[in-house]
Amino acid sequence: MKIRKFHRMCAITFSPLFLFSALSGSFLLFRKAGLYSKEVKETAVALHTWELAAPYVGLILALGLLAVTISGIVLFFNKRA
């Protein structure tokens, strides 16, 4: 499998998880402003750290981000890949 195809498949596969992580992280930026209750804060933290869904999804997400990043760097420096 070529690196470009691998990069595209990883990016398409992991992009919903990256988007969810980014949105939940940006929601957590306002946790000290008093905009929402303590229960909502705890739920948001648990969702962002993937404690509610599955404990190992965060690890899979981190490996996916690493794969997309490394393959993107390889593609950037090797234009013919």
PyMOL Python script that loads the backbone (N, CA, C, O; Angstrom):
from pymol import cmd

cmd.read_pdbstr("""\
ATOM      1  N   MET A   1       0.850  -1.175   0.000  1.00  0.00           N
ATOM      2  CA  MET A   1       0.000   0.000   0.000  1.00  0.00           C
ATOM      3  C   MET A   1       0.896   1.238   0.000  1.00  0.00           C
ATOM      4  O   MET A   1       1.849   1.333   0.773  1.00  0.00           O
ATOM      5  N   LYS A   2       0.575   2.160  -0.864  1.00  0.00           N
ATOM      6  CA  LYS A   2       1.363   3.386  -0.921  1.00  0.00           C
ATOM      7  C   LYS A   2       1.065   4.269   0.282  1.00  0.00           C
ATOM      8  O   LYS A   2      -0.005   4.204   0.888  1.00  0.00           O
ATOM      9  N   ILE A   3       2.040   5.084   0.596  1.00  0.00           N
ATOM     10  CA  ILE A   3       1.924   5.931   1.795  1.00  0.00           C
ATOM     11  C   ILE A   3       0.781   6.943   1.653  1.00  0.00           C
ATOM     12  O   ILE A   3       0.134   7.287   2.642  1.00  0.00           O
ATOM     13  N   ARG A   4       0.535   7.413   0.446  1.00  0.00           N
ATOM     14  CA  ARG A   4      -0.552   8.379   0.241  1.00  0.00           C
ATOM     15  C   ARG A   4      -1.913   7.734   0.525  1.00  0.00           C
ATOM     16  O   ARG A   4      -2.781   8.347   1.147  1.00  0.00           O
ATOM     17  N   LYS A   5      -2.088   6.510   0.069  1.00  0.00           N
ATOM     18  CA  LYS A   5      -3.343   5.795   0.315  1.00  0.00           C
ATOM     19  C   LYS A   5      -3.497   5.479   1.809  1.00  0.00           C
ATOM     20  O   LYS A   5      -4.588   5.598   2.366  1.00  0.00           O
ATOM     21  N   PHE A   6      -2.398   5.076   2.446  1.00  0.00           N
ATOM     22  CA  PHE A   6      -2.419   4.814   3.881  1.00  0.00           C
ATOM     23  C   PHE A   6      -2.804   6.077   4.652  1.00  0.00           C
ATOM     24  O   PHE A   6      -3.625   6.028   5.568  1.00  0.00           O
ATOM     25  N   HIS A   7      -2.207   7.202   4.273  1.00  0.00           N
ATOM     26  CA  HIS A   7      -2.492   8.486   4.930  1.00  0.00           C
ATOM     27  C   HIS A   7      -3.973   8.848   4.767  1.00  0.00           C
ATOM     28  O   HIS A   7      -4.625   9.265   5.725  1.00  0.00           O
ATOM     29  N   ARG A   8      -4.487   8.689   3.573  1.00  0.00           N
ATOM     30  CA  ARG A   8      -5.891   9.025   3.311  1.00  0.00           C
ATOM     31  C   ARG A   8      -6.834   8.111   4.095  1.00  0.00           C
ATOM     32  O   ARG A   8      -7.818   8.582   4.667  1.00  0.00           O
ATOM     33  N   MET A   9      -6.541   6.807   4.126  1.00  0.00           N
ATOM     34  CA  MET A   9      -7.404   5.874   4.855  1.00  0.00           C
ATOM     35  C   MET A   9      -7.391   6.155   6.360  1.00  0.00           C
ATOM     36  O   MET A   9      -8.437   6.133   7.009  1.00  0.00           O
ATOM     37  N   CYS A  10      -6.207   6.419   6.906  1.00  0.00           N
ATOM     38  CA  CYS A  10      -6.121   6.747   8.337  1.00  0.00           C
ATOM     39  C   CYS A  10      -6.856   8.044   8.644  1.00  0.00           C
ATOM     40  O   CYS A  10      -7.576   8.133   9.639  1.00  0.00           O
ATOM     41  N   ALA A  11      -6.675   9.044   7.795  1.00  0.00           N
ATOM     42  CA  ALA A  11      -7.318  10.335   8.039  1.00  0.00           C
ATOM     43  C   ALA A  11      -8.838  10.224   7.980  1.00  0.00           C
ATOM     44  O   ALA A  11      -9.536  10.804   8.812  1.00  0.00           O
ATOM     45  N   ILE A  12      -9.349   9.488   7.010  1.00  0.00           N
ATOM     46  CA  ILE A  12     -10.800   9.325   6.895  1.00  0.00           C
ATOM     47  C   ILE A  12     -11.346   8.509   8.066  1.00  0.00           C
ATOM     48  O   ILE A  12     -12.422   8.804   8.587  1.00  0.00           O
ATOM     49  N   THR A  13     -10.609   7.494   8.472  1.00  0.00           N
ATOM     50  CA  THR A  13     -11.060   6.643   9.567  1.00  0.00           C
ATOM     51  C   THR A  13     -11.077   7.376  10.897  1.00  0.00           C
ATOM     52  O   THR A  13     -12.034   7.256  11.663  1.00  0.00           O
ATOM     53  N   PHE A  14     -10.024   8.135  11.176  1.00  0.00           N
ATOM     54  CA  PHE A  14      -9.885   8.764  12.485  1.00  0.00           C
ATOM     55  C   PHE A  14     -10.438  10.185  12.569  1.00  0.00           C
ATOM     56  O   PHE A  14     -10.528  10.738  13.665  1.00  0.00           O
ATOM     57  N   SER A  15     -10.809  10.785  11.449  1.00  0.00           N
ATOM     58  CA  SER A  15     -11.256  12.184  11.493  1.00  0.00           C
ATOM     59  C   SER A  15     -12.495  12.406  12.359  1.00  0.00           C
ATOM     60  O   SER A  15     -12.547  13.431  13.039  1.00  0.00           O
ATOM     61  N   PRO A  16     -13.497  11.522  12.387  1.00  0.00           N
ATOM     62  CA  PRO A  16     -14.620  11.768  13.316  1.00  0.00           C
ATOM     63  C   PRO A  16     -14.178  11.768  14.780  1.00  0.00           C
ATOM     64  O   PRO A  16     -14.687  12.548  15.585  1.00  0.00           O
ATOM     65  N   LEU A  17     -13.237  10.898  15.120  1.00  0.00           N
ATOM     66  CA  LEU A  17     -12.752  10.854  16.499  1.00  0.00           C
ATOM     67  C   LEU A  17     -11.928  12.097  16.830  1.00  0.00           C
ATOM     68  O   LEU A  17     -12.023  12.641  17.930  1.00  0.00           O
ATOM     69  N   PHE A  18     -11.108  12.543  15.857  1.00  0.00           N
ATOM     70  CA  PHE A  18     -10.338  13.778  16.064  1.00  0.00           C
ATOM     71  C   PHE A  18     -11.281  14.964  16.254  1.00  0.00           C
ATOM     72  O   PHE A  18     -11.067  15.806  17.126  1.00  0.00           O
ATOM     73  N   LEU A  19     -12.316  15.018  15.433  1.00  0.00           N
ATOM     74  CA  LEU A  19     -13.284  16.115  15.525  1.00  0.00           C
ATOM     75  C   LEU A  19     -14.009  16.109  16.862  1.00  0.00           C
ATOM     76  O   LEU A  19     -14.189  17.160  17.477  1.00  0.00           O
ATOM     77  N   PHE A  20     -14.426  14.927  17.317  1.00  0.00           N
ATOM     78  CA  PHE A  20     -15.090  14.825  18.612  1.00  0.00           C
ATOM     79  C   PHE A  20     -14.154  15.263  19.736  1.00  0.00           C
ATOM     80  O   PHE A  20     -14.569  15.973  20.652  1.00  0.00           O
ATOM     81  N   SER A  21     -12.904  14.843  19.665  1.00  0.00           N
ATOM     82  CA  SER A  21     -11.942  15.216  20.697  1.00  0.00           C
ATOM     83  C   SER A  21     -11.697  16.725  20.701  1.00  0.00           C
ATOM     84  O   SER A  21     -11.594  17.338  21.763  1.00  0.00           O
ATOM     85  N   ALA A  22     -11.605  17.314  19.525  1.00  0.00           N
ATOM     86  CA  ALA A  22     -11.394  18.761  19.445  1.00  0.00           C
ATOM     87  C   ALA A  22     -12.600  19.536  19.970  1.00  0.00           C
ATOM     88  O   ALA A  22     -12.444  20.527  20.683  1.00  0.00           O
ATOM     89  N   LEU A  23     -13.791  19.087  19.618  1.00  0.00           N
ATOM     90  CA  LEU A  23     -14.995  19.788  20.084  1.00  0.00           C
ATOM     91  C   LEU A  23     -15.194  19.645  21.585  1.00  0.00           C
ATOM     92  O   LEU A  23     -15.552  20.610  22.260  1.00  0.00           O
ATOM     93  N   SER A  24     -14.964  18.449  22.110  1.00  0.00           N
ATOM     94  CA  SER A  24     -15.124  18.282  23.556  1.00  0.00           C
ATOM     95  C   SER A  24     -14.028  19.024  24.315  1.00  0.00           C
ATOM     96  O   SER A  24     -14.268  19.520  25.416  1.00  0.00           O
ATOM     97  N   GLY A  25     -12.838  19.105  23.744  1.00  0.00           N
ATOM     98  CA  GLY A  25     -11.763  19.874  24.376  1.00  0.00           C
ATOM     99  C   GLY A  25     -12.058  21.362  24.385  1.00  0.00           C
ATOM    100  O   GLY A  25     -11.786  22.045  25.372  1.00  0.00           O
ATOM    101  N   SER A  26     -12.617  21.871  23.283  1.00  0.00           N
ATOM    102  CA  SER A  26     -12.958  23.290  23.257  1.00  0.00           C
ATOM    103  C   SER A  26     -14.133  23.593  24.192  1.00  0.00           C
ATOM    104  O   SER A  26     -14.219  24.692  24.741  1.00  0.00           O
ATOM    105  N   PHE A  27     -15.034  22.631  24.376  1.00  0.00           N
ATOM    106  CA  PHE A  27     -16.113  22.787  25.349  1.00  0.00           C
ATOM    107  C   PHE A  27     -15.540  22.874  26.764  1.00  0.00           C
ATOM    108  O   PHE A  27     -16.051  23.615  27.603  1.00  0.00           O
ATOM    109  N   LEU A  28     -14.481  22.114  27.021  1.00  0.00           N
ATOM    110  CA  LEU A  28     -13.871  22.101  28.355  1.00  0.00           C
ATOM    111  C   LEU A  28     -13.060  23.361  28.658  1.00  0.00           C
ATOM    112  O   LEU A  28     -12.707  23.598  29.813  1.00  0.00           O
ATOM    113  N   LEU A  29     -12.762  24.161  27.658  1.00  0.00           N
ATOM    114  CA  LEU A  29     -12.047  25.413  27.911  1.00  0.00           C
ATOM    115  C   LEU A  29     -12.835  26.337  28.841  1.00  0.00           C
ATOM    116  O   LEU A  29     -12.253  27.145  29.565  1.00  0.00           O
ATOM    117  N   PHE A  30     -14.142  26.212  28.815  1.00  0.00           N
ATOM    118  CA  PHE A  30     -15.002  27.102  29.603  1.00  0.00           C
ATOM    119  C   PHE A  30     -15.493  26.460  30.896  1.00  0.00           C
ATOM    120  O   PHE A  30     -16.460  26.943  31.485  1.00  0.00           O
ATOM    121  N   ARG A  31     -14.858  25.395  31.349  1.00  0.00           N
ATOM    122  CA  ARG A  31     -15.355  24.690  32.536  1.00  0.00           C
ATOM    123  C   ARG A  31     -15.209  25.498  33.817  1.00  0.00           C
ATOM    124  O   ARG A  31     -15.956  25.264  34.767  1.00  0.00           O
ATOM    125  N   LYS A  32     -14.279  26.432  33.877  1.00  0.00           N
ATOM    126  CA  LYS A  32     -14.096  27.234  35.096  1.00  0.00           C
ATOM    127  C   LYS A  32     -14.878  28.537  35.064  1.00  0.00           C
ATOM    128  O   LYS A  32     -14.860  29.294  36.035  1.00  0.00           O
ATOM    129  N   ALA A  33     -15.558  28.805  33.967  1.00  0.00           N
ATOM    130  CA  ALA A  33     -16.312  30.048  33.836  1.00  0.00           C
ATOM    131  C   ALA A  33     -17.678  29.976  34.528  1.00  0.00           C
ATOM    132  O   ALA A  33     -18.358  30.995  34.653  1.00  0.00           O
ATOM    133  N   GLY A  34     -18.079  28.799  34.974  1.00  0.00           N
ATOM    134  CA  GLY A  34     -19.358  28.659  35.650  1.00  0.00           C
ATOM    135  C   GLY A  34     -20.548  28.635  34.710  1.00  0.00           C
ATOM    136  O   GLY A  34     -21.663  28.968  35.114  1.00  0.00           O
ATOM    137  N   LEU A  35     -20.329  28.247  33.467  1.00  0.00           N
ATOM    138  CA  LEU A  35     -21.423  28.215  32.499  1.00  0.00           C
ATOM    139  C   LEU A  35     -22.317  26.999  32.655  1.00  0.00           C
ATOM    140  O   LEU A  35     -23.484  27.035  32.267  1.00  0.00           O
ATOM    141  N   TYR A  36     -21.791  25.934  33.212  1.00  0.00           N
ATOM    142  CA  TYR A  36     -22.585  24.726  33.371  1.00  0.00           C
ATOM    143  C   TYR A  36     -22.270  24.071  34.707  1.00  0.00           C
ATOM    144  O   TYR A  36     -21.291  24.410  35.372  1.00  0.00           O
ATOM    145  N   SER A  37     -23.129  23.115  35.085  1.00  0.00           N
ATOM    146  CA  SER A  37     -23.053  22.528  36.426  1.00  0.00           C
ATOM    147  C   SER A  37     -21.892  21.540  36.557  1.00  0.00           C
ATOM    148  O   SER A  37     -21.223  21.201  35.581  1.00  0.00           O
ATOM    149  N   LYS A  38     -21.681  21.097  37.781  1.00  0.00           N
ATOM    150  CA  LYS A  38     -20.591  20.162  38.077  1.00  0.00           C
ATOM    151  C   LYS A  38     -20.809  18.822  37.385  1.00  0.00           C
ATOM    152  O   LYS A  38     -19.852  18.202  36.920  1.00  0.00           O
ATOM    153  N   GLU A  39     -22.058  18.370  37.313  1.00  0.00           N
ATOM    154  CA  GLU A  39     -22.350  17.094  36.652  1.00  0.00           C
ATOM    155  C   GLU A  39     -22.019  17.162  35.167  1.00  0.00           C
ATOM    156  O   GLU A  39     -21.486  16.210  34.597  1.00  0.00           O
ATOM    157  N   VAL A  40     -22.338  18.292  34.545  1.00  0.00           N
ATOM    158  CA  VAL A  40     -22.033  18.460  33.128  1.00  0.00           C
ATOM    159  C   VAL A  40     -20.521  18.487  32.921  1.00  0.00           C
ATOM    160  O   VAL A  40     -20.019  17.909  31.956  1.00  0.00           O
ATOM    161  N   LYS A  41     -19.798  19.148  33.811  1.00  0.00           N
ATOM    162  CA  LYS A  41     -18.336  19.179  33.732  1.00  0.00           C
ATOM    163  C   LYS A  41     -17.741  17.785  33.835  1.00  0.00           C
ATOM    164  O   LYS A  41     -16.868  17.410  33.053  1.00  0.00           O
ATOM    165  N   GLU A  42     -18.224  17.021  34.810  1.00  0.00           N
ATOM    166  CA  GLU A  42     -17.699  15.662  35.000  1.00  0.00           C
ATOM    167  C   GLU A  42     -17.991  14.783  33.793  1.00  0.00           C
ATOM    168  O   GLU A  42     -17.147  13.990  33.376  1.00  0.00           O
ATOM    169  N   THR A  43     -19.183  14.922  33.235  1.00  0.00           N
ATOM    170  CA  THR A  43     -19.529  14.151  32.040  1.00  0.00           C
ATOM    171  C   THR A  43     -18.682  14.569  30.854  1.00  0.00           C
ATOM    172  O   THR A  43     -18.237  13.722  30.079  1.00  0.00           O
ATOM    173  N   ALA A  44     -18.453  15.868  30.705  1.00  0.00           N
ATOM    174  CA  ALA A  44     -17.647  16.354  29.590  1.00  0.00           C
ATOM    175  C   ALA A  44     -16.198  15.874  29.699  1.00  0.00           C
ATOM    176  O   ALA A  44     -15.589  15.509  28.693  1.00  0.00           O
ATOM    177  N   VAL A  45     -15.653  15.872  30.898  1.00  0.00           N
ATOM    178  CA  VAL A  45     -14.288  15.372  31.096  1.00  0.00           C
ATOM    179  C   VAL A  45     -14.225  13.883  30.804  1.00  0.00           C
ATOM    180  O   VAL A  45     -13.279  13.412  30.173  1.00  0.00           O
ATOM    181  N   ALA A  46     -15.221  13.145  31.257  1.00  0.00           N
ATOM    182  CA  ALA A  46     -15.249  11.698  31.010  1.00  0.00           C
ATOM    183  C   ALA A  46     -15.388  11.394  29.519  1.00  0.00           C
ATOM    184  O   ALA A  46     -14.789  10.437  29.026  1.00  0.00           O
ATOM    185  N   LEU A  47     -16.162  12.190  28.807  1.00  0.00           N
ATOM    186  CA  LEU A  47     -16.284  11.998  27.364  1.00  0.00           C
ATOM    187  C   LEU A  47     -14.985  12.349  26.646  1.00  0.00           C
ATOM    188  O   LEU A  47     -14.551  11.629  25.747  1.00  0.00           O
ATOM    189  N   HIS A  48     -14.376  13.447  27.043  1.00  0.00           N
ATOM    190  CA  HIS A  48     -13.150  13.897  26.378  1.00  0.00           C
ATOM    191  C   HIS A  48     -11.996  12.925  26.602  1.00  0.00           C
ATOM    192  O   HIS A  48     -11.176  12.719  25.707  1.00  0.00           O
ATOM    193  N   THR A  49     -11.928  12.338  27.768  1.00  0.00           N
ATOM    194  CA  THR A  49     -10.855  11.391  28.058  1.00  0.00           C
ATOM    195  C   THR A  49     -11.249   9.963  27.701  1.00  0.00           C
ATOM    196  O   THR A  49     -10.486   9.032  27.959  1.00  0.00           O
ATOM    197  N   TRP A  50     -12.423   9.777  27.113  1.00  0.00           N
ATOM    198  CA  TRP A  50     -12.930   8.491  26.645  1.00  0.00           C
ATOM    199  C   TRP A  50     -13.173   7.502  27.780  1.00  0.00           C
ATOM    200  O   TRP A  50     -13.179   6.296  27.536  1.00  0.00           O
ATOM    201  N   GLU A  51     -13.371   7.968  29.002  1.00  0.00           N
ATOM    202  CA  GLU A  51     -13.641   7.067  30.120  1.00  0.00           C
ATOM    203  C   GLU A  51     -15.039   6.461  30.038  1.00  0.00           C
ATOM    204  O   GLU A  51     -15.253   5.338  30.494  1.00  0.00           O
ATOM    205  N   LEU A  52     -15.983   7.185  29.468  1.00  0.00           N
ATOM    206  CA  LEU A  52     -17.347   6.670  29.369  1.00  0.00           C
ATOM    207  C   LEU A  52     -17.493   5.669  28.228  1.00  0.00           C
ATOM    208  O   LEU A  52     -18.171   4.653  28.385  1.00  0.00           O
ATOM    209  N   ALA A  53     -16.879   5.935  27.105  1.00  0.00           N
ATOM    210  CA  ALA A  53     -17.051   5.068  25.935  1.00  0.00           C
ATOM    211  C   ALA A  53     -16.258   3.772  26.094  1.00  0.00           C
ATOM    212  O   ALA A  53     -16.835   2.689  26.183  1.00  0.00           O
ATOM    213  N   ALA A  54     -14.968   3.891  26.127  1.00  0.00           N
ATOM    214  CA  ALA A  54     -14.093   2.727  26.293  1.00  0.00           C
ATOM    215  C   ALA A  54     -12.722   3.257  26.696  1.00  0.00           C
ATOM    216  O   ALA A  54     -12.246   4.234  26.119  1.00  0.00           O
ATOM    217  N   PRO A  55     -12.093   2.638  27.658  1.00  0.00           N
ATOM    218  CA  PRO A  55     -10.835   3.182  28.164  1.00  0.00           C
ATOM    219  C   PRO A  55      -9.690   3.169  27.155  1.00  0.00           C
ATOM    220  O   PRO A  55      -8.764   3.971  27.273  1.00  0.00           O
ATOM    221  N   TYR A  56      -9.732   2.275  26.163  1.00  0.00           N
ATOM    222  CA  TYR A  56      -8.609   2.172  25.245  1.00  0.00           C
ATOM    223  C   TYR A  56      -8.815   2.924  23.937  1.00  0.00           C
ATOM    224  O   TYR A  56      -7.931   2.914  23.079  1.00  0.00           O
ATOM    225  N   VAL A  57      -9.947   3.567  23.767  1.00  0.00           N
ATOM    226  CA  VAL A  57     -10.187   4.341  22.554  1.00  0.00           C
ATOM    227  C   VAL A  57      -9.227   5.524  22.488  1.00  0.00           C
ATOM    228  O   VAL A  57      -8.785   5.900  21.402  1.00  0.00           O
ATOM    229  N   GLY A  58      -8.902   6.106  23.624  1.00  0.00           N
ATOM    230  CA  GLY A  58      -7.940   7.213  23.647  1.00  0.00           C
ATOM    231  C   GLY A  58      -6.577   6.784  23.148  1.00  0.00           C
ATOM    232  O   GLY A  58      -5.910   7.544  22.447  1.00  0.00           O
ATOM    233  N   LEU A  59      -6.152   5.588  23.492  1.00  0.00           N
ATOM    234  CA  LEU A  59      -4.876   5.070  23.009  1.00  0.00           C
ATOM    235  C   LEU A  59      -4.922   4.840  21.504  1.00  0.00           C
ATOM    236  O   LEU A  59      -3.969   5.170  20.798  1.00  0.00           O
ATOM    237  N   ILE A  60      -6.012   4.281  21.012  1.00  0.00           N
ATOM    238  CA  ILE A  60      -6.170   4.063  19.573  1.00  0.00           C
ATOM    239  C   ILE A  60      -6.196   5.398  18.839  1.00  0.00           C
ATOM    240  O   ILE A  60      -5.621   5.529  17.758  1.00  0.00           O
ATOM    241  N   LEU A  61      -6.859   6.383  19.425  1.00  0.00           N
ATOM    242  CA  LEU A  61      -6.907   7.715  18.827  1.00  0.00           C
ATOM    243  C   LEU A  61      -5.513   8.343  18.777  1.00  0.00           C
ATOM    244  O   LEU A  61      -5.153   8.975  17.784  1.00  0.00           O
ATOM    245  N   ALA A  62      -4.744   8.173  19.825  1.00  0.00           N
ATOM    246  CA  ALA A  62      -3.381   8.713  19.850  1.00  0.00           C
ATOM    247  C   ALA A  62      -2.511   8.032  18.793  1.00  0.00           C
ATOM    248  O   ALA A  62      -1.725   8.697  18.118  1.00  0.00           O
ATOM    249  N   LEU A  63      -2.643   6.722  18.645  1.00  0.00           N
ATOM    250  CA  LEU A  63      -1.874   6.018  17.613  1.00  0.00           C
ATOM    251  C   LEU A  63      -2.304   6.438  16.213  1.00  0.00           C
ATOM    252  O   LEU A  63      -1.468   6.547  15.316  1.00  0.00           O
ATOM    253  N   GLY A  64      -3.591   6.671  16.017  1.00  0.00           N
ATOM    254  CA  GLY A  64      -4.077   7.159  14.731  1.00  0.00           C
ATOM    255  C   GLY A  64      -3.549   8.539  14.409  1.00  0.00           C
ATOM    256  O   GLY A  64      -3.166   8.806  13.270  1.00  0.00           O
ATOM    257  N   LEU A  65      -3.523   9.418  15.395  1.00  0.00           N
ATOM    258  CA  LEU A  65      -2.972  10.762  15.182  1.00  0.00           C
ATOM    259  C   LEU A  65      -1.491  10.688  14.850  1.00  0.00           C
ATOM    260  O   LEU A  65      -1.006  11.422  13.990  1.00  0.00           O
ATOM    261  N   LEU A  66      -0.781   9.812  15.523  1.00  0.00           N
ATOM    262  CA  LEU A  66       0.637   9.616  15.239  1.00  0.00           C
ATOM    263  C   LEU A  66       0.841   9.097  13.813  1.00  0.00           C
ATOM    264  O   LEU A  66       1.731   9.569  13.107  1.00  0.00           O
ATOM    265  N   ALA A  67       0.029   8.138  13.390  1.00  0.00           N
ATOM    266  CA  ALA A  67       0.148   7.585  12.035  1.00  0.00           C
ATOM    267  C   ALA A  67      -0.144   8.638  10.975  1.00  0.00           C
ATOM    268  O   ALA A  67       0.580   8.737   9.984  1.00  0.00           O
ATOM    269  N   VAL A  68      -1.197   9.426  11.175  1.00  0.00           N
ATOM    270  CA  VAL A  68      -1.539  10.468  10.205  1.00  0.00           C
ATOM    271  C   VAL A  68      -0.455  11.542  10.167  1.00  0.00           C
ATOM    272  O   VAL A  68      -0.108  12.034   9.093  1.00  0.00           O
ATOM    273  N   THR A  69       0.077  11.906  11.319  1.00  0.00           N
ATOM    274  CA  THR A  69       1.120  12.929  11.377  1.00  0.00           C
ATOM    275  C   THR A  69       2.401  12.468  10.698  1.00  0.00           C
ATOM    276  O   THR A  69       2.972  13.201   9.891  1.00  0.00           O
ATOM    277  N   ILE A  70       2.855  11.271  11.014  1.00  0.00           N
ATOM    278  CA  ILE A  70       4.103  10.777  10.424  1.00  0.00           C
ATOM    279  C   ILE A  70       3.957  10.577   8.918  1.00  0.00           C
ATOM    280  O   ILE A  70       4.845  10.952   8.152  1.00  0.00           O
ATOM    281  N   SER A  71       2.847   9.992   8.494  1.00  0.00           N
ATOM    282  CA  SER A  71       2.670   9.808   7.054  1.00  0.00           C
ATOM    283  C   SER A  71       2.515  11.146   6.339  1.00  0.00           C
ATOM    284  O   SER A  71       2.945  11.279   5.193  1.00  0.00           O
ATOM    285  N   GLY A  72       1.919  12.125   6.979  1.00  0.00           N
ATOM    286  CA  GLY A  72       1.820  13.458   6.383  1.00  0.00           C
ATOM    287  C   GLY A  72       3.171  14.132   6.249  1.00  0.00           C
ATOM    288  O   GLY A  72       3.432  14.809   5.255  1.00  0.00           O
ATOM    289  N   ILE A  73       4.030  13.954   7.238  1.00  0.00           N
ATOM    290  CA  ILE A  73       5.377  14.520   7.159  1.00  0.00           C
ATOM    291  C   ILE A  73       6.166  13.842   6.043  1.00  0.00           C
ATOM    292  O   ILE A  73       6.883  14.508   5.296  1.00  0.00           O
ATOM    293  N   VAL A  74       6.036  12.516   5.926  1.00  0.00           N
ATOM    294  CA  VAL A  74       6.720  11.789   4.847  1.00  0.00           C
ATOM    295  C   VAL A  74       6.215  12.283   3.496  1.00  0.00           C
ATOM    296  O   VAL A  74       7.012  12.493   2.582  1.00  0.00           O
ATOM    297  N   LEU A  75       4.917  12.469   3.357  1.00  0.00           N
ATOM    298  CA  LEU A  75       4.362  12.963   2.101  1.00  0.00           C
ATOM    299  C   LEU A  75       4.820  14.385   1.800  1.00  0.00           C
ATOM    300  O   LEU A  75       5.026  14.732   0.637  1.00  0.00           O
ATOM    301  N   PHE A  76       4.978  15.192   2.805  1.00  0.00           N
ATOM    302  CA  PHE A  76       5.412  16.568   2.593  1.00  0.00           C
ATOM    303  C   PHE A  76       6.834  16.627   2.033  1.00  0.00           C
ATOM    304  O   PHE A  76       7.123  17.403   1.122  1.00  0.00           O
ATOM    305  N   PHE A  77       7.711  15.796   2.589  1.00  0.00           N
ATOM    306  CA  PHE A  77       9.099  15.844   2.151  1.00  0.00           C
ATOM    307  C   PHE A  77       9.375  14.967   0.941  1.00  0.00           C
ATOM    308  O   PHE A  77      10.377  15.175   0.257  1.00  0.00           O
ATOM    309  N   ASN A  78       8.526  14.003   0.660  1.00  0.00           N
ATOM    310  CA  ASN A  78       8.709  13.137  -0.497  1.00  0.00           C
ATOM    311  C   ASN A  78       7.511  13.337  -1.417  1.00  0.00           C
ATOM    312  O   ASN A  78       6.505  12.639  -1.285  1.00  0.00           O
ATOM    313  N   LYS A  79       7.607  14.258  -2.325  1.00  0.00           N
ATOM    314  CA  LYS A  79       6.469  14.642  -3.171  1.00  0.00           C
ATOM    315  C   LYS A  79       6.025  13.515  -4.101  1.00  0.00           C
ATOM    316  O   LYS A  79       4.875  13.514  -4.539  1.00  0.00           O
ATOM    317  N   ARG A  80       6.886  12.568  -4.413  1.00  0.00           N
ATOM    318  CA  ARG A  80       6.532  11.504  -5.351  1.00  0.00           C
ATOM    319  C   ARG A  80       5.932  10.282  -4.646  1.00  0.00           C
ATOM    320  O   ARG A  80       5.617   9.299  -5.317  1.00  0.00           O
ATOM    321  N   ALA A  81       5.767  10.308  -3.346  1.00  0.00           N
ATOM    322  CA  ALA A  81       5.265   9.131  -2.616  1.00  0.00           C
ATOM    323  C   ALA A  81       3.781   8.943  -2.840  1.00  0.00           C
ATOM    324  O   ALA A  81       3.190   8.006  -2.305  1.00  0.00           O
TER     325      ALA A  81
END
""", "prot")
cmd.dss("prot")
cmd.show_as("cartoon", "prot")
cmd.util.cbc("prot")
cmd.orient("prot")
